[in-house]
Amino acid sequence: MSFDYELIVCIVNAGFSDAVMEAARACGAGGGTVIHARGTANKEAETFFKITIQPEKEAVMILVPTDIKDDVLHALYQKVGLQTPGQGIAMSLPVDGVVGLPGENT
């Protein structure tokens, strides 16, 4: 059985999780889960990327249908990417199985 979902994880500076969800919802995503986190980058990373590292982060996890994954990732890059105050990064991970969504019975 194949599942057509991807998990998008977007890590942003604290206070930007609403912007993440706005961008994702504009592409058709539903809800997400926010986890409070702390960054561990060092001074060399700050110098190399020419960004200020804010240690307080939010990780937003969003389960999306595979067919909108690229649109959501692009929207996140535009709205909260490294060149924005959110200084976010986003990645997608394949999902093997899903339970708890309407119409999904595994």
C-alpha positions in Angstrom: 0.0 0.0 0.0 1.3 3.4 -0.9 0.8 6.6 0.9 0.8 9.9 -0.8 2.0 12.2 2.0 5.2 14.0 3.0 6.1 15.5 6.3 7.4 19.0 5.9 9.5 20.3 8.8 10.2 24.0 8.9 12.6 25.4 11.6 12.2 29.1 12.1 13.1 31.8 14.7 10.7 31.9 17.6 7.6 33.8 16.7 7.4 32.9 13.1 5.3 29.7 13.2 2.1 31.6 12.3 3.9 32.8 9.1 4.9 29.2 8.3 1.3 28.1 8.6 -0.1 31.0 6.6 2.3 30.1 3.7 1.5 26.4 3.9 -2.3 26.9 4.1 -2.2 29.2 1.1 -0.9 26.2 -0.8 -3.6 23.8 0.5 -2.0 22.4 3.6 -4.2 21.8 6.7 -2.9 22.2 10.2 0.5 21.7 11.7 2.3 21.0 15.0 4.6 23.5 16.6 7.5 22.3 18.8 9.6 24.8 20.7 13.3 24.3 20.1 16.7 25.8 20.6 19.3 26.2 17.9 22.9 25.0 18.4 24.8 26.8 15.5 28.2 28.2 16.3 29.9 31.5 15.5 31.6 30.0 12.4 28.1 29.2 11.0 27.1 32.8 11.6 30.1 34.2 9.8 29.8 31.7 6.9 26.0 32.3 6.3 26.1 36.0 7.2 23.1 35.6 9.5 22.6 36.1 13.2 21.7 32.9 15.0 18.8 33.3 17.3 18.9 30.3 19.7 15.1 30.1 20.4 13.4 28.3 17.5 10.1 26.8 16.5 9.9 23.6 14.5 6.6 23.3 12.6 5.6 19.9 11.3 3.0 19.8 8.5 1.7 16.6 6.9 0.8 17.4 3.3 -0.3 15.5 0.2 2.7 14.7 -2.0 1.2 16.7 -4.9 1.4 20.0 -3.0 4.8 19.4 -1.3 6.9 21.4 -3.8 4.4 24.3 -3.7 4.5 24.4 0.1 8.3 24.2 0.2 8.6 27.1 -2.3 6.1 29.2 -0.3 8.1 28.6 2.9 11.3 29.6 1.2 9.7 32.9 0.0 7.9 33.8 3.2 10.3 32.5 6.0 13.5 31.5 4.3 17.0 32.3 5.4 16.9 35.7 3.7 13.9 36.8 5.8 13.6 37.7 9.5 12.3 34.1 10.1 15.6 32.7 8.9 13.9 29.4 8.3 14.9 26.1 6.7 12.5 23.6 5.5 12.8 19.9 4.5 10.4 17.1 3.5 10.5 13.5 4.7 8.7 10.6 3.1 5.8 9.1 5.2 5.3 5.3 5.3 1.9 5.3 6.9 -0.9 7.6 8.1 -3.7 7.0 10.6 -6.2 9.5 12.0 -6.9 11.4 8.8 -10.3 11.4 7.2 -10.4 8.6 4.6 -7.1 6.9 5.7 -7.4 3.5 7.2 -4.1 1.6 7.8 
